[in-house]
Amino acid sequence: MSFTISLLNKITNRCRLKFTKAYSTKPNHYNSLGISPKSTQNEIKTAYYKLSMIYHPDKNKDEASLQKFRNITEAYEVLGNVTTRKMYDKGLHFGSSPVSDYNSFYKPREGPRNKPPPPDGRTPIYDFDEWSKSHYGATFHRQMENRRRRHEYQHFRQKTLNDQKLERVVFFLMAMILICTVYVNRKNYDQVVMRKQSTD
C-alpha cells in the first residue's frame, strides 16, 4: 500500500515538474497582481480592481499595457476563485489554455450562435426540443396521461349526466302517460256508471 502511494507521489511530482517547465514562460499570477501567496481573497480582489483601473484598455492603448491587463485578468480568474487558487498553489492549475491570450475586449465573440447556419439548414446550436425531451420527457408524458384521464373522466361524467336526464324525461313521460290513461279510464268508468244508473 505504501509502495503504491509513494509511486503515485513520484508520478505527480514528475507531472508537476513537467508542466512547470512547460509553463515557465507564463508570468506568476501573484506577481501579476503584485501580492504575496499568503494574501486573502479580499486583498486579491482589491489588487485586481486597482490594477485593472490603471491598465484598462480604455485608458491605455499601448501593447505593453494591454498585455499587462491580460495577465492581470488571467491572474484574477485563477486566484479569485478559492478552488482554482488551491489548485494553482499545488501546481495543478496554470491558468487557461494557450488561447488565454484571446482578448474578449477587442475581438467579437466567436461561437456557434454568431455563425450563420450551414446550407443544409442544420444549425450547430443544440436542439432545444431534444434537450427538453431528455430532461422533461417523463413530466410531459405524465401531464399528457393526466390530461387524457381527465378528458375521459369528463366524458364519462357528461355521459352519466345525459343518461340521468334521459331517464328523468322517460320517467316523466311514462308518468304522464299513466296519469292520462288513469284519467281516461276513470272518465270512461264514470260514464259507464252513469249510464247504468240512468237505465235503472
Backbone bond lengths (Angstrom), bond angles and torsions (degrees), N, CA, C in turn:
res aa  C-N    CA-C-N  psi(-1)  N-CA   C-N-CA  omega(-1)  CA-C   N-CA-C  phi
1 M - - - 1.462 - - 1.524 110.95 -
2 S 1.349 116.56 -45.94 1.460 119.99 -179.49 1.522 110.70 -68.04
3 F 1.356 116.82 -30.63 1.460 120.26 177.17 1.529 110.25 -64.48
4 T 1.334 116.54 -42.35 1.472 120.92 179.14 1.517 110.84 -63.43
5 I 1.323 116.87 -42.24 1.471 120.44 -179.60 1.521 110.11 -65.73
6 S 1.329 117.72 -42.58 1.467 119.73 179.73 1.519 110.56 -66.17
7 L 1.343 116.97 -36.86 1.462 120.12 177.19 1.527 111.36 -64.02
8 L 1.323 116.06 -43.72 1.474 119.86 177.78 1.528 111.21 -62.92
9 N 1.327 117.86 -39.92 1.469 120.85 177.99 1.521 111.09 -62.96
10 K 1.351 117.51 -41.07 1.460 120.38 178.56 1.518 111.50 -63.80
11 I 1.358 115.67 -43.48 1.468 119.49 179.52 1.527 110.16 -63.30
12 T 1.336 117.10 -41.77 1.469 120.84 179.41 1.521 110.86 -63.56
13 N 1.322 116.90 -43.42 1.465 119.78 179.81 1.519 111.73 -64.96
14 R 1.337 117.66 -38.58 1.465 120.33 178.55 1.528 110.90 -65.54
15 C 1.351 114.82 -44.44 1.474 118.34 177.95 1.515 110.92 -61.70
16 R 1.317 117.35 -42.52 1.458 121.80 179.55 1.531 110.53 -61.62
17 L 1.329 116.21 -43.08 1.464 120.64 178.79 1.515 110.94 -64.68
18 K 1.334 115.78 -40.54 1.463 120.47 179.40 1.526 110.81 -62.94
19 F 1.328 116.57 -47.27 1.463 120.32 179.46 1.524 110.72 -66.24
20 T 1.313 117.13 -35.99 1.462 119.70 179.42 1.523 110.66 -63.50
21 K 1.335 116.14 -40.65 1.465 119.14 177.38 1.520 110.63 -67.55
22 A 1.316 116.13 -39.55 1.464 119.41 -178.04 1.516 111.02 -65.23
23 Y 1.334 117.06 -33.94 1.457 120.94 -176.67 1.526 112.40 -106.07
24 S 1.319 116.44 20.24 1.466 118.35 -177.51 1.511 112.37 -66.39
25 T 1.358 116.43 -22.10 1.470 119.34 177.81 1.526 111.33 -73.26
26 K 1.324 117.52 -19.22 1.464 120.56 179.97 1.527 110.07 -71.14
27 P 1.322 117.41 141.03 1.470 118.85 177.00 1.523 110.76 -71.45
28 N 1.313 116.05 151.85 1.451 121.71 176.68 1.526 108.21 -70.46
29 H 1.331 116.39 132.64 1.468 120.19 -175.80 1.525 111.11 -66.30
30 Y 1.308 116.88 -36.20 1.464 118.92 178.30 1.526 110.84 -65.48
31 N 1.359 116.15 -39.88 1.462 119.19 177.24 1.521 111.46 -67.58
32 S 1.344 116.99 -34.85 1.466 120.30 179.00 1.521 111.13 -61.17
33 L 1.333 116.27 -37.91 1.468 120.04 179.82 1.530 112.11 -90.28
34 G 1.332 116.67 -8.48 1.458 120.03 178.63 1.522 112.87 70.69
35 I 1.316 116.62 38.53 1.469 121.37 -178.80 1.522 108.92 -129.86
36 S 1.321 116.19 170.21 1.463 121.11 178.44 1.530 109.11 -95.98
37 P 1.334 117.82 159.71 1.466 120.23 179.38 1.528 113.85 -63.90
38 K 1.324 117.70 -14.76 1.462 120.41 179.17 1.522 112.66 -92.73
39 S 1.316 117.80 8.35 1.466 121.18 -178.30 1.523 110.53 -68.46
40 T 1.331 114.17 150.79 1.467 119.74 178.20 1.525 109.49 -82.67
41 Q 1.340 115.40 170.38 1.465 120.31 179.32 1.534 111.02 -63.38
42 N 1.316 117.37 -36.50 1.470 120.35 178.15 1.528 111.18 -65.27
43 E 1.334 117.05 -39.38 1.458 120.07 177.97 1.526 110.97 -65.75
44 I 1.323 116.60 -38.30 1.475 120.54 177.11 1.517 110.30 -62.97
45 K 1.320 115.90 -44.32 1.468 120.87 -179.95 1.521 110.80 -63.45
46 T 1.324 116.87 -44.60 1.464 121.24 -179.99 1.522 111.12 -62.63
47 A 1.345 116.13 -44.24 1.463 119.64 179.48 1.517 111.09 -63.63
48 Y 1.332 117.17 -39.15 1.467 120.15 179.55 1.523 110.70 -64.16
49 Y 1.324 117.10 -47.08 1.470 119.30 -178.54 1.528 111.26 -64.71
50 K 1.313 116.07 -38.49 1.462 119.57 -179.35 1.537 110.64 -65.46
51 L 1.344 116.36 -48.40 1.466 119.94 -178.81 1.526 112.47 -70.42
52 S 1.320 116.67 -34.54 1.468 118.16 179.57 1.523 111.21 -68.90
53 M 1.315 117.95 -30.25 1.470 120.23 174.94 1.530 110.47 -68.31
54 I 1.336 116.73 -33.83 1.467 119.91 -179.00 1.528 110.87 -75.34
55 Y 1.333 117.57 -47.24 1.460 121.82 -172.21 1.527 113.33 -100.75
56 H 1.306 117.70 16.97 1.473 119.69 -178.28 1.517 110.19 -62.92
57 P 1.346 117.95 141.93 1.476 121.38 -177.56 1.522 113.96 -60.29
58 D 1.327 117.86 -24.60 1.463 118.78 178.29 1.524 111.80 -71.25
59 K 1.339 116.77 -22.94 1.464 120.80 -178.49 1.526 112.23 -98.49
60 N 1.334 117.14 -32.79 1.472 121.42 -177.71 1.513 109.12 -125.68
61 K 1.331 116.21 128.56 1.458 120.53 -178.08 1.525 112.56 -104.86
62 D 1.334 119.23 -8.36 1.466 119.42 -176.18 1.528 110.27 -75.54
63 E 1.353 115.16 158.00 1.463 121.68 -173.92 1.525 112.61 -66.18
64 A 1.345 117.36 -34.89 1.467 119.82 -179.85 1.531 111.18 -64.04
65 S 1.322 116.78 -40.87 1.467 120.80 178.30 1.523 111.21 -67.15
66 L 1.323 115.39 -38.49 1.469 118.72 178.35 1.523 110.59 -63.60
67 Q 1.348 116.60 -43.47 1.460 120.02 178.64 1.529 111.02 -64.09
68 K 1.313 116.08 -40.64 1.461 120.71 178.12 1.534 110.21 -62.22
69 F 1.331 116.29 -42.23 1.463 120.36 179.30 1.530 110.44 -64.23
70 R 1.344 117.09 -39.26 1.470 120.28 176.93 1.530 110.56 -61.71
71 N 1.338 115.96 -44.64 1.470 119.84 -179.96 1.528 111.31 -63.39
72 I 1.340 115.82 -40.64 1.476 120.15 178.94 1.531 110.14 -63.13
73 T 1.324 115.72 -45.59 1.470 120.00 -178.72 1.525 111.12 -63.60
74 E 1.340 116.09 -44.61 1.465 119.40 179.28 1.525 110.75 -63.99
75 A 1.327 116.86 -39.56 1.463 120.31 178.83 1.519 110.83 -63.43
76 Y 1.330 117.45 -40.82 1.465 119.86 -179.38 1.532 111.00 -70.32
77 E 1.347 117.03 -34.45 1.462 119.58 177.44 1.525 111.11 -60.84
78 V 1.347 116.27 -35.01 1.467 119.90 -179.39 1.523 111.17 -84.11
79 L 1.335 116.59 -48.75 1.464 120.47 -173.06 1.528 112.85 -82.69
80 G 1.314 117.73 -20.59 1.463 120.41 -179.01 1.514 112.91 -70.43
81 N 1.335 116.56 -22.29 1.454 121.48 178.43 1.525 108.16 -101.20
82 V 1.315 117.63 130.95 1.470 121.85 -175.35 1.524 111.11 -62.79
83 T 1.332 117.05 -41.30 1.467 120.59 -176.97 1.522 111.11 -66.03
84 T 1.349 116.44 -49.51 1.468 118.62 -179.15 1.527 111.08 -68.30
85 R 1.332 116.92 -28.23 1.466 119.16 176.99 1.528 110.17 -66.65
86 K 1.341 116.95 -42.65 1.461 119.89 177.87 1.522 110.95 -61.47
87 M 1.338 115.85 -41.90 1.458 119.78 177.94 1.531 110.57 -63.42
88 Y 1.328 116.60 -41.27 1.465 120.71 179.38 1.525 110.86 -64.34
89 D 1.323 116.50 -40.80 1.470 119.81 179.10 1.525 111.69 -64.79
90 K 1.338 116.45 -30.22 1.459 119.67 177.92 1.527 112.29 -83.83
91 G 1.329 116.31 -5.85 1.462 120.35 179.88 1.509 113.51 86.27
92 L 1.333 117.91 15.01 1.463 121.69 -177.79 1.512 113.07 -98.53
93 H 1.309 118.38 -13.24 1.462 121.77 -177.41 1.512 108.73 -130.42
94 F 1.323 115.17 123.34 1.461 118.92 -177.24 1.515 111.17 -122.14
95 G 1.285 116.86 38.72 1.459 119.86 178.78 1.511 110.24 86.57
96 S 1.299 115.17 -160.27 1.446 120.55 -176.74 1.521 109.75 -78.84
97 S 1.293 114.67 -178.34 1.452 121.04 176.44 1.519 109.18 -70.26
98 P 1.362 119.27 175.49 1.454 119.63 178.92 1.517 113.62 -57.34
99 V 1.316 117.00 -13.32 1.457 119.02 178.03 1.527 110.36 -80.53
100 S 1.333 117.94 4.83 1.451 120.47 -176.28 1.524 112.00 -65.58
101 D 1.361 117.48 -18.51 1.457 119.39 177.00 1.520 111.78 -73.87
102 Y 1.289 115.47 -6.52 1.467 120.07 177.40 1.515 108.70 -61.97
103 N 1.303 115.49 124.13 1.460 119.69 -172.66 1.518 109.37 -101.69
104 S 1.315 116.64 109.14 1.458 120.06 -178.08 1.524 112.17 -75.00
105 F 1.346 117.58 -9.90 1.467 119.48 178.92 1.518 112.33 -77.52
106 Y 1.331 116.82 -24.07 1.459 119.20 -171.71 1.514 113.73 -115.33
107 K 1.326 116.77 -25.99 1.450 119.28 -178.43 1.520 108.96 -105.07
108 P 1.320 117.64 145.65 1.467 118.85 177.79 1.515 110.46 -67.32
109 R 1.309 114.31 154.65 1.461 118.76 179.00 1.510 109.18 -66.71
110 E 1.314 115.01 134.96 1.444 120.35 177.03 1.514 108.23 -112.35
111 G 1.279 115.32 135.84 1.452 119.37 -179.91 1.502 109.55 179.31
112 P 1.318 117.40 175.50 1.463 119.90 -176.61 1.516 113.19 -64.45
113 R 1.336 117.47 -24.91 1.463 118.40 -178.34 1.524 112.12 -75.57
114 N 1.325 117.72 -25.47 1.459 120.37 -177.47 1.518 112.85 -92.78
115 K 1.327 117.57 -4.14 1.452 120.51 179.17 1.519 109.34 -93.81
116 P 1.339 117.79 143.98 1.470 119.08 177.67 1.519 109.92 -68.58
117 P 1.339 117.82 153.22 1.458 120.00 -179.87 1.526 110.63 -66.47
118 P 1.321 118.45 149.09 1.459 120.97 178.59 1.517 111.00 -68.72
119 P 1.349 117.44 167.19 1.477 120.45 -176.19 1.517 114.38 -60.64
120 D 1.336 117.64 -28.90 1.458 118.22 -178.05 1.521 112.64 -74.77
121 G 1.341 117.41 -5.12 1.456 121.35 175.48 1.499 114.62 90.18
122 R 1.321 119.05 -8.83 1.455 121.33 179.66 1.518 109.13 -83.43
123 T 1.290 115.87 124.86 1.462 119.75 -178.81 1.519 110.03 -89.72
124 P 1.330 116.98 147.29 1.466 119.14 178.69 1.518 113.18 -75.10
125 I 1.337 116.90 -6.60 1.461 120.52 178.60 1.523 108.34 -72.11
126 Y 1.313 116.50 146.53 1.459 119.45 -177.57 1.519 110.25 -62.37
127 D 1.299 115.12 152.35 1.455 122.63 -178.48 1.524 108.82 -81.38
128 F 1.327 116.37 110.36 1.466 120.49 -177.32 1.522 111.31 -66.87
129 D 1.342 116.35 -34.57 1.464 118.69 178.85 1.527 110.99 -63.52
130 E 1.335 115.40 -42.35 1.466 119.16 178.55 1.524 110.87 -64.87
131 W 1.339 115.84 -40.51 1.463 120.32 179.08 1.522 110.71 -63.31
132 S 1.343 116.39 -44.82 1.458 119.05 -178.64 1.529 111.07 -67.57
133 K 1.335 116.91 -33.85 1.468 119.07 176.94 1.522 110.55 -65.55
134 S 1.335 115.95 -42.69 1.466 117.98 -177.67 1.518 112.14 -70.08
135 H 1.349 117.69 -31.59 1.462 119.89 -177.65 1.533 112.91 -91.38
136 Y 1.337 115.77 -35.26 1.465 118.99 -174.30 1.526 112.39 -121.07
137 G 1.338 117.61 15.69 1.465 120.48 -177.76 1.515 112.52 -60.04
138 A 1.331 116.10 -44.41 1.472 119.38 -179.94 1.518 111.06 -64.65
139 T 1.343 116.23 -39.01 1.464 120.34 179.37 1.525 110.46 -65.95
140 F 1.352 117.02 -43.79 1.464 120.66 177.84 1.527 110.47 -60.81
141 H 1.333 115.72 -43.77 1.467 119.66 -179.63 1.522 110.67 -62.73
142 R 1.346 116.38 -42.29 1.460 120.65 178.78 1.530 110.97 -63.68
143 Q 1.340 116.19 -41.88 1.465 119.41 179.23 1.522 111.27 -64.56
144 M 1.349 116.60 -41.88 1.466 119.61 178.85 1.525 110.87 -64.51
145 E 1.337 116.38 -39.35 1.468 120.08 178.40 1.528 110.49 -65.12
146 N 1.327 117.45 -42.20 1.472 120.72 177.73 1.527 110.78 -64.28
147 R 1.329 115.97 -40.19 1.462 119.31 178.77 1.530 111.01 -64.07
148 R 1.359 115.97 -41.31 1.458 119.64 179.00 1.529 110.58 -64.11
149 R 1.349 117.43 -43.00 1.469 120.63 178.81 1.524 111.49 -64.34
150 R 1.353 115.40 -40.87 1.460 118.73 178.63 1.528 110.99 -62.78
151 H 1.350 115.01 -40.72 1.465 119.18 179.15 1.521 110.60 -65.05
152 E 1.337 117.27 -41.49 1.474 120.10 177.54 1.519 111.08 -63.86
153 Y 1.348 116.25 -41.00 1.470 119.49 179.67 1.525 110.88 -64.00
154 Q 1.349 115.43 -43.74 1.466 118.55 178.93 1.519 111.14 -63.75
155 H 1.338 116.74 -39.56 1.463 120.57 177.91 1.530 110.65 -64.03
156 F 1.347 116.32 -43.47 1.458 120.34 178.53 1.527 111.21 -63.77
157 R 1.348 115.52 -42.30 1.466 118.92 -179.59 1.528 111.09 -65.18
158 Q 1.339 117.04 -40.95 1.463 120.43 178.67 1.524 110.82 -64.24
159 K 1.339 115.10 -40.33 1.460 118.67 178.78 1.527 110.77 -64.55
160 T 1.348 116.65 -40.74 1.475 120.67 177.95 1.520 110.97 -62.49
161 L 1.351 116.01 -43.81 1.472 119.19 178.79 1.527 111.28 -62.94
162 N 1.352 116.59 -41.42 1.467 119.72 178.73 1.525 111.04 -64.16
163 D 1.349 116.12 -39.85 1.476 119.29 178.20 1.530 111.00 -64.62
164 Q 1.324 116.63 -39.83 1.468 119.82 178.49 1.533 110.67 -64.61
165 K 1.340 116.19 -41.37 1.470 119.18 178.14 1.528 110.78 -62.80
166 L 1.338 115.15 -42.40 1.464 119.24 179.74 1.527 110.89 -63.66
167 E 1.330 115.99 -41.31 1.469 119.25 177.73 1.522 111.32 -61.83
168 R 1.339 116.09 -41.32 1.466 118.73 179.08 1.528 111.29 -64.05
169 V 1.329 115.70 -42.04 1.476 119.11 179.98 1.523 109.86 -64.05
170 V 1.349 115.84 -44.77 1.470 119.47 -179.98 1.536 109.97 -63.66
171 F 1.326 117.09 -41.93 1.462 120.47 178.28 1.521 110.85 -62.94
172 F 1.336 116.67 -41.43 1.457 120.57 179.48 1.531 110.54 -64.38
173 L 1.342 116.27 -43.21 1.469 119.64 179.95 1.532 110.62 -64.92
174 M 1.341 116.47 -42.84 1.462 119.12 179.26 1.524 110.76 -64.31
175 A 1.329 116.23 -38.96 1.464 119.33 177.94 1.530 110.50 -63.69
176 M 1.347 115.67 -42.13 1.474 118.98 179.68 1.527 110.87 -65.18
177 I 1.343 115.56 -41.01 1.474 118.89 178.44 1.529 110.06 -63.26
178 L 1.329 116.46 -42.03 1.459 120.41 179.12 1.523 111.49 -63.56
179 I 1.348 115.54 -44.04 1.471 119.49 178.50 1.525 110.87 -62.26
180 C 1.337 115.51 -44.25 1.474 119.11 179.16 1.534 110.86 -63.19
181 T 1.324 116.38 -42.10 1.461 120.29 179.29 1.530 110.46 -62.77
182 V 1.336 116.00 -44.73 1.457 119.97 178.73 1.532 109.85 -62.58
183 Y 1.332 115.85 -43.41 1.466 119.47 -179.04 1.528 110.83 -63.18
184 V 1.345 116.15 -44.25 1.474 119.78 -179.45 1.527 109.47 -65.84
185 N 1.317 117.69 -43.76 1.459 120.65 178.97 1.525 110.96 -63.34
186 R 1.316 116.16 -39.75 1.463 120.58 178.94 1.523 110.07 -64.14
187 K 1.323 116.05 -40.99 1.452 119.91 180.00 1.524 110.45 -65.96
188 N 1.339 115.35 -44.31 1.473 118.96 177.99 1.539 111.24 -62.91
189 Y 1.334 115.09 -39.80 1.453 119.47 178.79 1.525 110.97 -62.95
190 D 1.324 116.79 -41.76 1.458 120.75 178.93 1.528 110.65 -63.62
191 Q 1.330 115.33 -40.03 1.467 118.74 179.90 1.536 110.47 -65.28
192 V 1.310 116.43 -40.61 1.459 120.01 -179.98 1.525 109.39 -65.50
193 V 1.327 117.47 -41.39 1.446 122.26 179.78 1.516 109.42 -63.81
194 M 1.329 118.39 -43.57 1.465 121.87 -179.92 1.525 110.62 -63.81
195 R 1.299 117.56 -37.42 1.478 120.62 178.94 1.519 109.95 -65.79
196 K 1.312 115.26 -42.01 1.454 118.81 179.79 1.518 111.21 -62.28
197 Q 1.328 114.60 -42.55 1.463 119.51 -178.81 1.537 110.05 -67.08
198 S 1.301 116.15 -38.12 1.479 119.13 -179.06 1.539 110.77 -69.76
199 T 1.292 117.97 -32.24 1.459 121.04 179.02 1.527 111.10 -76.30
200 D 1.283 118.02 -27.70 1.467 121.58 -179.79 1.491 106.37 -79.27
